[in-house]
């Protein structure tokens, strides 16, 4: 069994370039940059940036053309494809791309709303109360002033994973 799957989460480096195939199907190309942060052997913090070429077809291309913008955060799920051609000098060239199967947009840069300009957050009539989430610890022994848990509560040791 073989698997060709790529997940890329990064910032868009250029606005989508929209084209149409001879069949009329829309194709969109854009770039994404991903960063990797690490510490080298000398203890210096380093950053590597990798640039990826993204291609989307059909309905996904329509969506990308409308909503993907330079600088925006986007998650792409797709497959890796390398294509080759001979240039005008007769030299074989290669280009590796990610053919997008799905995309998810991140928050807008600068916290802006939709592209409509007059988008407003809906008003809320009541605020949702926040409550503290209890932390379950494996070997927790309650203080003497706290009641012991009842026998019908789930014990962490009884969970099989």
C-alpha positions as CSV (number, residue, x, y, z in Angstrom):
1,X,0.0,0.0,0.0
2,X,1.3,3.5,-0.8
3,X,0.3,6.9,0.6
4,X,1.0,10.3,-0.9
5,X,-0.5,12.8,1.6
6,X,0.7,16.3,2.6
7,X,-0.5,18.7,5.3
8,X,0.9,22.2,5.1
9,X,0.1,25.0,7.6
10,X,1.7,28.3,6.7
11,X,1.3,31.8,5.4
12,X,0.4,32.6,1.9
13,X,3.3,34.2,0.0
14,X,1.4,35.5,-3.0
15,X,-2.2,36.1,-4.0
16,X,-3.7,33.3,-6.0
17,X,-3.2,33.3,-9.7
18,X,-6.4,32.2,-11.4
19,X,-6.4,30.5,-14.8
20,X,-8.8,28.3,-16.8
21,X,-8.0,25.0,-18.4
22,X,-9.2,24.3,-22.0
23,X,-12.1,22.4,-20.5
24,X,-13.2,25.5,-18.7
25,X,-12.3,24.2,-15.3
26,X,-10.6,26.8,-13.1
27,X,-7.1,26.3,-11.7
28,X,-5.5,28.4,-9.0
29,X,-1.8,28.6,-8.0
30,X,-0.4,30.2,-4.9
31,X,2.6,29.8,-2.6
32,X,2.8,29.0,1.1
33,X,5.8,29.5,3.4
34,X,6.3,27.3,6.4
35,X,8.9,28.0,9.2
36,X,10.9,25.6,11.3
37,X,12.5,26.8,14.5
38,X,15.4,24.8,16.1
39,X,18.6,25.2,18.1
40,X,21.8,24.2,16.5
41,X,24.7,22.4,18.2
42,X,26.3,25.7,19.3
43,X,23.1,26.6,21.1
44,X,22.0,29.3,18.6
45,X,18.4,29.6,17.8
46,X,17.8,29.1,14.0
47,X,14.9,29.4,11.6
48,X,14.4,27.7,8.3
49,X,11.7,28.7,5.8
50,X,10.4,26.4,3.2
51,X,8.4,27.5,0.2
52,X,5.6,25.4,-1.2
53,X,3.7,25.7,-4.5
54,X,0.0,24.9,-4.1
55,X,-2.4,24.1,-7.0
56,X,-6.2,23.8,-6.6
57,X,-8.8,22.8,-9.2
58,X,-12.5,23.2,-9.7
59,X,-14.7,24.3,-6.8
60,X,-11.7,24.5,-4.4
61,X,-10.0,26.8,-6.9
62,X,-13.1,29.1,-6.8
63,X,-13.0,29.2,-3.0
64,X,-9.2,29.8,-2.9
65,X,-9.5,32.6,-5.5
66,X,-12.1,34.4,-3.4
67,X,-10.8,34.0,0.1
68,X,-7.0,33.2,0.1
69,X,-4.9,36.4,0.3
70,X,-1.3,37.1,0.7
71,X,-0.2,36.9,4.3
72,X,-3.1,34.8,5.4
73,X,-2.8,31.6,7.4
74,X,-4.0,28.5,5.6
75,X,-4.0,24.8,6.1
76,X,-3.7,22.7,3.0
77,X,-4.3,18.9,2.7
78,X,-3.3,17.4,-0.5
79,X,-0.8,15.2,-2.4
80,X,2.7,15.9,-3.7
81,X,3.2,16.0,-7.5
82,X,6.4,16.6,-9.4
83,X,6.1,17.5,-13.1
84,X,8.8,18.0,-15.7
85,X,9.2,19.7,-19.0
86,X,11.9,20.8,-21.4
87,X,12.5,24.6,-21.5
88,X,13.3,26.6,-24.6
89,X,17.0,25.7,-24.3
90,X,16.1,22.0,-24.3
91,X,17.0,21.6,-20.6
92,X,14.7,19.4,-18.5
93,X,13.2,21.3,-15.6
94,X,11.2,20.0,-12.6
95,X,8.6,21.6,-10.3
96,X,7.2,20.0,-7.2
97,X,3.7,21.1,-6.2
98,X,1.0,20.2,-3.7
99,X,-2.3,19.4,-5.3
100,X,-4.8,20.6,-2.8
101,X,-7.7,18.3,-1.8
102,X,-9.0,20.6,0.9
103,X,-8.1,23.9,2.5
104,X,-8.9,25.6,5.8
105,X,-8.5,29.3,6.3
106,X,-7.0,30.7,9.4
107,X,-7.9,34.0,11.2
108,X,-7.6,37.1,9.0
109,X,-4.4,39.1,9.3
110,X,-5.0,42.1,11.6
111,X,-8.2,40.6,13.0
112,X,-10.3,42.0,10.1
113,X,-13.7,40.5,9.3
114,X,-14.9,39.2,5.9
115,X,-13.9,41.0,2.7
116,X,-17.3,42.9,2.7
117,X,-15.9,45.8,4.7
118,X,-19.2,46.3,6.6
119,X,-19.1,43.0,8.4
120,X,-19.9,43.3,12.1
121,X,-19.8,40.8,14.8
122,X,-23.3,39.9,15.9
123,X,-24.4,41.5,19.2
124,X,-24.8,39.2,22.2
125,X,-27.5,39.8,24.7
126,X,-26.0,37.8,27.5
127,X,-22.5,36.7,28.4
128,X,-21.7,33.1,28.9
129,X,-20.4,32.4,32.4
130,X,-17.0,30.8,32.5
131,X,-16.5,28.0,34.9
132,X,-13.3,26.4,36.1
133,X,-12.5,23.1,34.5
134,X,-11.4,20.5,37.1
135,X,-8.0,18.9,36.8
136,X,-7.9,15.1,37.3
137,X,-4.7,13.8,38.8
138,X,-3.9,10.1,39.1
139,X,-2.8,10.0,42.7
140,X,-4.9,12.9,44.1
141,X,-5.7,12.8,47.8
142,X,-8.2,15.4,48.8
143,X,-7.4,17.6,51.9
144,X,-9.2,16.6,55.1
145,X,-11.8,19.4,54.7
146,X,-12.8,18.2,51.2
147,X,-15.3,15.4,51.0
148,X,-14.2,12.1,49.5
149,X,-15.6,11.4,46.0
150,X,-18.6,9.1,46.0
151,X,-18.2,5.5,44.9
152,X,-20.2,6.1,41.6
153,X,-17.6,8.5,40.3
154,X,-15.0,7.3,37.8
155,X,-11.5,6.7,39.1
156,X,-8.6,7.6,36.8
157,X,-7.0,4.2,37.5
158,X,-10.1,2.4,36.1
159,X,-9.7,4.0,32.6
160,X,-8.1,1.4,30.3
161,X,-5.9,3.8,28.3
